[in-house]
């Protein structure tokens, strides 16, 4: 098995230079990097990750906890995070918390036990107190899609309240007054914030919320189907439907088609997230843009700056949503 000493001799550089190339810790001239990488390839040299970790006190791995592993939202989030770290020579370990407090804590402890240098958390069920106490241990972590005042400097989020407001405001500006709303589970922070924004828009236009036109969904397509059918089956009259995410909006559109309704002529529908398939529903879905990929990238950059001391100056904590108008309204 080839050694780092043989790589050093073949490349004609010092051991320290080879180490810098392997660990990607200090900038090395491109010509030198190419020589070292060529020598490693010729000798079949593979760095010992355990030895690297012991020498640097870093595992060069980052743990990520998300609610689910499936679906377009988390796929886009994880892909951008992984790309950012891979370009920096780091690796990710992913765990799912399934929106359950015990599972989220278990996932966090699992990743801590793997000596991850930092964690990126998209957790919904653990309370603010737990996250504040976790920060007090000195563990580097950044929180996505949630604001906790006591650890505000670790939070990267979307203004979900503003997004909920924009969705309903747009329907009101189109002249709709009988507006139904399908929320996500209201115990989730982002679902509650989006619903708050919906209520604020109604208030600004001098309207009171009709509780008969509200349904608490599950952020899944089935929630949109069930919510739409619930509202229709109970004879509630509405000309517009605001859904708290695109997956539920997609389910609601399917249910509306099956009920023989034309969109947007008989009912206008808006979603939230602007995930990839919103371009391909029929009709194409009007929605609120959630820049999930950019938020994932920003979380990765937070880690690269705070943990690996990379020179990154454009860190951003709060992203603003945007209205994307298509054919469903």
HELIX and SHEET records of a PDB file:
HELIX    1   1 UNK A    4  UNK A   11  1                                   8    
HELIX    2   2 UNK A   15  UNK A   23  1                                   9    
HELIX    3   3 UNK A   30  UNK A   43  1                                  14    
HELIX    4   4 UNK A   49  UNK A   56  1                                   8    
HELIX    5   5 UNK A   72  UNK A   87  1                                  16    
HELIX    6   6 UNK A  101  UNK A  113  1                                  13    
HELIX    7   7 UNK A  128  UNK A  136  1                                   9    
HELIX    8   8 UNK A  149  UNK A  154  5                                   6    
HELIX    9   9 UNK A  160  UNK A  173  1                                  14    
HELIX   10  10 UNK A  189  UNK A  204  1                                  16    
HELIX   11  11 UNK A  211  UNK A  213  5                                   3    
HELIX   12  12 UNK A  221  UNK A  233  1                                  13    
HELIX   13  13 UNK A  246  UNK A  258  1                                  13    
HELIX   14  14 UNK A  276  UNK A  279  5                                   4    
HELIX   15  15 UNK A  292  UNK A  306  1                                  15    
SHEET    1   A 6 UNK A  91  UNK A  96  0                                        
SHEET    2   A 6 UNK A  61  UNK A  66  1                                        
SHEET    3   A 6 UNK A 118  UNK A 121  1                                        
SHEET    4   A 6 UNK A 141  UNK A 144  1                                        
SHEET    5   A 6 UNK A 155  UNK A 158  1                                        
SHEET    6   A 6 UNK A 318  UNK A 319  1                                        
SHEET    1   B 4 UNK A 214  UNK A 216  0                                        
SHEET    2   B 4 UNK A 179  UNK A 183  1                                        
SHEET    3   B 4 UNK A 240  UNK A 243  1                                        
SHEET    4   B 4 UNK A 268  UNK A 270  1                                        
SHEET    1   C 2 UNK A 287  UNK A 289  0                                        
SHEET    2   C 2 UNK A 322  UNK A 324 -1                                        
END                                                                             
